[in-house]
Amino acid sequence: MDVYEQRIVVYADILGWSNACNDVARFPSLQKAADKIADYARKFSLPVKESLKNAQGVSPASIEQHAVIRFSFFSDNFAISAPVNLVEMIFKIISFATHELLRVGFLIRGGVTVGGLYHNDAGVIFGPALVEAVAIEKKACYPRIICGDSLIDFIDQTDYKNNLIIRDLNKKWVANIACGSFCAMTDLNKIIEEKLKTQTKFKDKWQYVQDMLPLMYNEYNSGRGI
């Protein structure tokens, strides 16, 4: 009898996506964001995984990562999962997705945890870990990826905790989205400041990001000895 695999799973909601779909003027930004997510998801598609097996010059570690990471995208939500030994990789993927969406004007909130999960290459996903991650997302409120207790317990046993998570302004442990970023803070600040000038519905969400990003970058850089 098959049983759930122990995996780390992220479930995230793209804020404002549904409303933006009804605004024709926002079609270019929606298309750009969707294409970015699709391009990233294709990196973990079955054809790519199969091609890597016979590719020259590809490290065994890279092949293994592509073979076991799963990505599902549905409307304004997405889920990413991997075996628990790839926790650091999942957090870098969270960072990538957050920054790419931020650059086209969208914020995400979600939950990340560790537990039993079934997630296949076709995008089928279910299990108690997903149920927990969805429940965490529903309580996240602000654009942040809140960490479940089981994940905190797991990361507490590692030496990379300070590189991946941070206490936010509300004392919640959240994913530090600076951990996989190649964006300059100045570029991100321009986007955030523009949104704060023009947003009404999500102004408090953008204010949260403006307050947290410097703390995240400072924490991550100090953890690397910079």
Contacts in CASP RR format, 6 or more apart in sequence:
PFRMAT RR
TARGET T0000
AUTHOR 0000-0000-0000
METHOD contacts of the structure
MODEL  1
MDVYEQRIVVYADILGWSNACNDVARFPSLQKAADKIADYARKFSLPVKE
SLKNAQGVSPASIEQHAVIRFSFFSDNFAISAPVNLVEMIFKIISFATHE
LLRVGFLIRGGVTVGGLYHNDAGVIFGPALVEAVAIEKKACYPRIICGDS
LIDFIDQTDYKNNLIIRDLNKKWVANIACGSFCAMTDLNKIIEEKLKTQT
KFKDKWQYVQDMLPLMYNEYNSGRGI
4 115 0 8 1.000
4 116 0 8 1.000
4 117 0 8 1.000
4 118 0 8 1.000
4 127 0 8 1.000
4 128 0 8 1.000
4 129 0 8 1.000
5 83 0 8 1.000
5 116 0 8 1.000
5 117 0 8 1.000
5 118 0 8 1.000
5 119 0 8 1.000
6 83 0 8 1.000
6 84 0 8 1.000
6 114 0 8 1.000
6 115 0 8 1.000
6 116 0 8 1.000
6 117 0 8 1.000
7 81 0 8 1.000
7 82 0 8 1.000
7 83 0 8 1.000
7 84 0 8 1.000
7 114 0 8 1.000
7 115 0 8 1.000
7 116 0 8 1.000
7 117 0 8 1.000
7 119 0 8 1.000
7 129 0 8 1.000
8 81 0 8 1.000
8 82 0 8 1.000
8 83 0 8 1.000
8 84 0 8 1.000
8 86 0 8 1.000
8 87 0 8 1.000
8 90 0 8 1.000
8 112 0 8 1.000
8 113 0 8 1.000
8 114 0 8 1.000
8 115 0 8 1.000
8 151 0 8 1.000
9 79 0 8 1.000
9 80 0 8 1.000
9 81 0 8 1.000
9 112 0 8 1.000
9 113 0 8 1.000
9 114 0 8 1.000
9 115 0 8 1.000
9 117 0 8 1.000
9 119 0 8 1.000
9 125 0 8 1.000
9 129 0 8 1.000
9 130 0 8 1.000
9 133 0 8 1.000
10 79 0 8 1.000
10 80 0 8 1.000
10 81 0 8 1.000
10 90 0 8 1.000
10 93 0 8 1.000
10 94 0 8 1.000
10 110 0 8 1.000
10 111 0 8 1.000
10 112 0 8 1.000
10 133 0 8 1.000
10 145 0 8 1.000
11 77 0 8 1.000
11 78 0 8 1.000
11 79 0 8 1.000
11 110 0 8 1.000
11 111 0 8 1.000
11 112 0 8 1.000
11 130 0 8 1.000
11 133 0 8 1.000
11 134 0 8 1.000
11 136 0 8 1.000
11 137 0 8 1.000
12 77 0 8 1.000
12 78 0 8 1.000
12 79 0 8 1.000
12 94 0 8 1.000
12 97 0 8 1.000
12 108 0 8 1.000
12 109 0 8 1.000
12 110 0 8 1.000
12 111 0 8 1.000
12 137 0 8 1.000
12 145 0 8 1.000
13 76 0 8 1.000
13 77 0 8 1.000
13 108 0 8 1.000
13 109 0 8 1.000
13 110 0 8 1.000
13 137 0 8 1.000
14 33 0 8 1.000
14 76 0 8 1.000
14 77 0 8 1.000
14 78 0 8 1.000
14 101 0 8 1.000
14 106 0 8 1.000
14 107 0 8 1.000
14 108 0 8 1.000
15 106 0 8 1.000
15 107 0 8 1.000
15 108 0 8 1.000
15 109 0 8 1.000
15 143 0 8 1.000
15 202 0 8 1.000
15 205 0 8 1.000
16 76 0 8 1.000
16 106 0 8 1.000
16 202 0 8 1.000
17 30 0 8 1.000
17 75 0 8 1.000
17 76 0 8 1.000
17 106 0 8 1.000
18 75 0 8 1.000
18 76 0 8 1.000
20 26 0 8 1.000
20 29 0 8 1.000
20 30 0 8 1.000
20 106 0 8 1.000
21 30 0 8 1.000
29 104 0 8 1.000
29 105 0 8 1.000
29 106 0 8 1.000
32 104 0 8 1.000
33 100 0 8 1.000
33 101 0 8 1.000
33 104 0 8 1.000
33 105 0 8 1.000
33 106 0 8 1.000
36 100 0 8 1.000
36 101 0 8 1.000
36 104 0 8 1.000
37 73 0 8 1.000
37 78 0 8 1.000
37 97 0 8 1.000
37 100 0 8 1.000
37 101 0 8 1.000
38 73 0 8 1.000
40 71 0 8 1.000
40 93 0 8 1.000
40 96 0 8 1.000
40 97 0 8 1.000
40 100 0 8 1.000
41 71 0 8 1.000
41 73 0 8 1.000
42 48 0 8 1.000
43 66 0 8 1.000
44 66 0 8 1.000
44 69 0 8 1.000
44 70 0 8 1.000
44 71 0 8 1.000
45 121 0 8 1.000
46 121 0 8 1.000
48 66 0 8 1.000
49 66 0 8 1.000
49 67 0 8 1.000
49 121 0 8 1.000
52 58 0 8 1.000
52 62 0 8 1.000
52 63 0 8 1.000
52 66 0 8 1.000
52 67 0 8 1.000
53 63 0 8 1.000
55 63 0 8 1.000
65 82 0 8 1.000
65 86 0 8 1.000
65 89 0 8 1.000
68 82 0 8 1.000
68 83 0 8 1.000
68 86 0 8 1.000
69 80 0 8 1.000
69 81 0 8 1.000
69 82 0 8 1.000
69 86 0 8 1.000
69 89 0 8 1.000
69 90 0 8 1.000
69 93 0 8 1.000
70 79 0 8 1.000
70 80 0 8 1.000
70 81 0 8 1.000
70 82 0 8 1.000
70 119 0 8 1.000
70 120 0 8 1.000
70 121 0 8 1.000
70 123 0 8 1.000
70 125 0 8 1.000
71 78 0 8 1.000
71 79 0 8 1.000
71 80 0 8 1.000
71 123 0 8 1.000
72 78 0 8 1.000
72 79 0 8 1.000
72 80 0 8 1.000
72 119 0 8 1.000
72 123 0 8 1.000
72 124 0 8 1.000
72 125 0 8 1.000
78 97 0 8 1.000
79 119 0 8 1.000
79 125 0 8 1.000
79 130 0 8 1.000
79 133 0 8 1.000
80 90 0 8 1.000
80 93 0 8 1.000
80 94 0 8 1.000
80 97 0 8 1.000
81 90 0 8 1.000
81 117 0 8 1.000
81 119 0 8 1.000
81 125 0 8 1.000
81 129 0 8 1.000
82 89 0 8 1.000
82 90 0 8 1.000
84 114 0 8 1.000
84 154 0 8 1.000
87 114 0 8 1.000
87 151 0 8 1.000
87 154 0 8 1.000
87 155 0 8 1.000
87 158 0 8 1.000
87 164 0 8 1.000
88 160 0 8 1.000
88 163 0 8 1.000
88 164 0 8 1.000
88 179 0 8 1.000
90 112 0 8 1.000
91 164 0 8 1.000
91 165 0 8 1.000
91 175 0 8 1.000
91 176 0 8 1.000
91 179 0 8 1.000
91 180 0 8 1.000
92 179 0 8 1.000
92 180 0 8 1.000
94 112 0 8 1.000
94 145 0 8 1.000
94 175 0 8 1.000
94 177 0 8 1.000
95 175 0 8 1.000
95 176 0 8 1.000
95 177 0 8 1.000
95 178 0 8 1.000
95 179 0 8 1.000
95 180 0 8 1.000
95 181 0 8 1.000
96 180 0 8 1.000
97 108 0 8 1.000
98 108 0 8 1.000
98 145 0 8 1.000
98 177 0 8 1.000
99 177 0 8 1.000
99 181 0 8 1.000
99 183 0 8 1.000
99 188 0 8 1.000
101 107 0 8 1.000
101 108 0 8 1.000
102 188 0 8 1.000
102 191 0 8 1.000
102 192 0 8 1.000
102 209 0 8 1.000
103 183 0 8 1.000
103 187 0 8 1.000
103 188 0 8 1.000
103 191 0 8 1.000
105 191 0 8 1.000
105 195 0 8 1.000
107 143 0 8 1.000
107 202 0 8 1.000
107 205 0 8 1.000
107 206 0 8 1.000
107 209 0 8 1.000
108 143 0 8 1.000
108 145 0 8 1.000
109 137 0 8 1.000
109 140 0 8 1.000
109 141 0 8 1.000
109 142 0 8 1.000
109 143 0 8 1.000
109 144 0 8 1.000
109 145 0 8 1.000
110 133 0 8 1.000
110 136 0 8 1.000
110 137 0 8 1.000
110 140 0 8 1.000
110 144 0 8 1.000
110 145 0 8 1.000
110 146 0 8 1.000
111 133 0 8 1.000
111 134 0 8 1.000
111 136 0 8 1.000
111 137 0 8 1.000
111 140 0 8 1.000
111 145 0 8 1.000
111 146 0 8 1.000
111 147 0 8 1.000
111 148 0 8 1.000
112 133 0 8 1.000
112 136 0 8 1.000
112 145 0 8 1.000
112 146 0 8 1.000
112 147 0 8 1.000
112 148 0 8 1.000
112 151 0 8 1.000
112 175 0 8 1.000
113 129 0 8 1.000
113 132 0 8 1.000
113 133 0 8 1.000
113 136 0 8 1.000
113 147 0 8 1.000
113 148 0 8 1.000
113 149 0 8 1.000
113 150 0 8 1.000
113 151 0 8 1.000
114 129 0 8 1.000
114 148 0 8 1.000
114 150 0 8 1.000
114 151 0 8 1.000
114 154 0 8 1.000
115 128 0 8 1.000
115 129 0 8 1.000
115 132 0 8 1.000
115 150 0 8 1.000
116 127 0 8 1.000
116 128 0 8 1.000
116 129 0 8 1.000
117 125 0 8 1.000
117 126 0 8 1.000
117 127 0 8 1.000
117 128 0 8 1.000
117 129 0 8 1.000
117 130 0 8 1.000
118 124 0 8 1.000
118 125 0 8 1.000
118 126 0 8 1.000
118 127 0 8 1.000
119 125 0 8 1.000
132 148 0 8 1.000
132 150 0 8 1.000
136 146 0 8 1.000
136 148 0 8 1.000
137 146 0 8 1.000
139 146 0 8 1.000
140 146 0 8 1.000
142 168 0 8 1.000
142 170 0 8 1.000
142 204 0 8 1.000
142 205 0 8 1.000
142 208 0 8 1.000
143 205 0 8 1.000
143 208 0 8 1.000
143 209 0 8 1.000
144 168 0 8 1.000
144 172 0 8 1.000
144 174 0 8 1.000
144 175 0 8 1.000
144 208 0 8 1.000
144 212 0 8 1.000
145 174 0 8 1.000
145 175 0 8 1.000
145 177 0 8 1.000
146 172 0 8 1.000
146 173 0 8 1.000
146 174 0 8 1.000
147 155 0 8 1.000
147 165 0 8 1.000
147 172 0 8 1.000
147 173 0 8 1.000
147 174 0 8 1.000
147 175 0 8 1.000
148 173 0 8 1.000
152 165 0 8 1.000
152 173 0 8 1.000
155 161 0 8 1.000
155 164 0 8 1.000
155 165 0 8 1.000
162 219 0 8 1.000
162 223 0 8 1.000
163 176 0 8 1.000
163 179 0 8 1.000
163 220 0 8 1.000
163 223 0 8 1.000
163 224 0 8 1.000
164 175 0 8 1.000
164 176 0 8 1.000
164 179 0 8 1.000
165 173 0 8 1.000
165 174 0 8 1.000
165 175 0 8 1.000
165 176 0 8 1.000
166 173 0 8 1.000
166 174 0 8 1.000
166 176 0 8 1.000
166 215 0 8 1.000
166 216 0 8 1.000
166 219 0 8 1.000
167 173 0 8 1.000
167 174 0 8 1.000
168 174 0 8 1.000
168 212 0 8 1.000
168 215 0 8 1.000
169 208 0 8 1.000
169 211 0 8 1.000
169 212 0 8 1.000
176 216 0 8 1.000
176 219 0 8 1.000
176 220 0 8 1.000
177 213 0 8 1.000
177 216 0 8 1.000
178 213 0 8 1.000
178 216 0 8 1.000
178 217 0 8 1.000
178 219 0 8 1.000
178 220 0 8 1.000
178 221 0 8 1.000
179 220 0 8 1.000
181 217 0 8 1.000
185 213 0 8 1.000
185 214 0 8 1.000
185 217 0 8 1.000
188 213 0 8 1.000
189 210 0 8 1.000
189 213 0 8 1.000
192 206 0 8 1.000
192 209 0 8 1.000
192 210 0 8 1.000
192 213 0 8 1.000
193 210 0 8 1.000
195 202 0 8 1.000
195 206 0 8 1.000
196 203 0 8 1.000
196 206 0 8 1.000
196 207 0 8 1.000
196 210 0 8 1.000
199 206 0 8 1.000
END
